[in-house]
Amino acid sequence: MDGATEIGLVDTRQVSEQKGGSYTISASRILLPKKVLFTIGVGVHEDCLVSFELALRDAGIEKYNLVTVSSIFPPGCEIVGKEEGLRELMPGQIVYCVMARMTSNEEGKKIFASVGAAIPEDPALNGYLTEYHGYYDGKEIGKHAEDMAAYMLETNFGVKAAKKLNATVTADVERYTTVVAAAVFVM
């Protein structure tokens, strides 16, 4: 037997070439999401932390141990509906997400959270996600989040977005109000 057979063969795959070059990686060592769902939520309460919990409940993602990650839309990742994606997750599971979150107790103000996406035509290439949050000033929030993601995609890889989308929520502040927008990954 040769050494590779004795220790077990490791699956590898070639990743499409982008600006940084071509890579060979071990498929057994990567966490690459296969699906993503987009969701939004609003929570209002006298307590800041509880308002966040209520926003997560409204978004349908309170049952998971959420780990926020940076802004890369994985190559080949399929966008699915919220209900379809959540059916594949179990309570208590560690779940990766890109999340925009805003909490305020400044009554009379309006707040927002948005996640924008820019996806290239070639599914073998990664896209970008952006998190955008703040006080609402009447401007087009979702489009801005999409445009930021498209800018990152184009300036980093020289690739235009074939598809742009966003998940955006606004809310008038009363007591403590939290808004969340998230791209939730399904492995």
Secondary structure, 3 states (H helix, E strand, C coil): CCHHHHHCCCCEEEEEEECCEEEEEEHHHCCCCCEEEEEEEEEEECCHHHHHHHHHHHHCCCCCEEEECCCEECCCCEECCHHHHHHCCCCCCEEEEEEEEEEECCCCCEEEEEEEEEEECCCCCCEEEEEEEEECCCCCHHHHHHHHHHHHHHHHHCCCEEEEEEEEEEEECCCEEEEEEEEEEEC
